[in-house]
Amino acid sequence: MWTEVYFSQNEGKVKRLVDILSEAHIISRVRGSGEGTGRCYVVFVPRAELDEAQNIIVESDIF
């Protein structure tokens, strides 16, 4: 089962996070919705990797 781990309107931050997760061997999926300046992105990871992904997000200073 996939779990939402990150939500952002900044496509660059989302791409950076996906790269960081990939380097840590955590698979992820991105879903975008909306158009133009209202576009939002959601990053999902497998539930089994949620804790590790959350730790990586906090340590990566992506905010």
C-alpha positions in Angstrom: 0.0 0.0 0.0 1.3 3.5 -0.9 1.2 6.3 1.7 1.5 10.0 1.2 4.7 11.3 2.6 5.1 14.8 1.1 2.9 17.5 -0.5 4.2 20.6 -2.3 3.4 23.2 -5.0 7.1 23.4 -5.8 8.0 20.9 -8.6 11.7 21.4 -8.0 11.5 20.3 -4.4 9.4 17.3 -5.3 12.0 16.2 -8.0 14.8 16.8 -5.5 13.0 14.6 -2.9 12.4 11.8 -5.4 16.1 11.9 -6.2 17.1 11.8 -2.5 14.7 8.9 -1.9 16.0 7.0 -4.9 19.6 7.4 -3.7 18.4 5.8 -0.4 16.8 2.9 -2.4 13.3 4.0 -1.5 10.8 3.8 -4.4 8.3 6.6 -4.8 5.5 7.8 -6.9 4.4 11.4 -7.7 0.9 12.5 -8.5 0.2 16.0 -9.7 -3.1 17.8 -9.8 -4.4 21.2 -10.8 -3.2 23.5 -13.4 -0.9 26.5 -13.6 0.0 28.2 -10.4 -2.5 26.0 -8.5 -0.6 22.8 -9.4 0.2 20.6 -6.5 2.3 17.4 -6.2 2.0 14.5 -3.8 4.8 12.1 -3.2 3.9 8.5 -2.1 6.1 5.8 -0.7 5.3 2.2 0.2 3.9 2.0 3.8 6.8 -0.3 4.8 9.3 2.4 4.0 7.3 5.3 5.5 9.4 5.8 8.7 12.7 5.8 6.8 11.3 8.2 4.2 10.1 10.6 6.9 13.5 10.5 8.5 15.2 11.3 5.2 12.8 14.2 4.5 13.6 15.7 7.9 17.3 15.2 7.6 17.4 16.5 3.9 16.3 20.0 4.9 14.0 20.0 1.9 11.6 22.4 3.6 
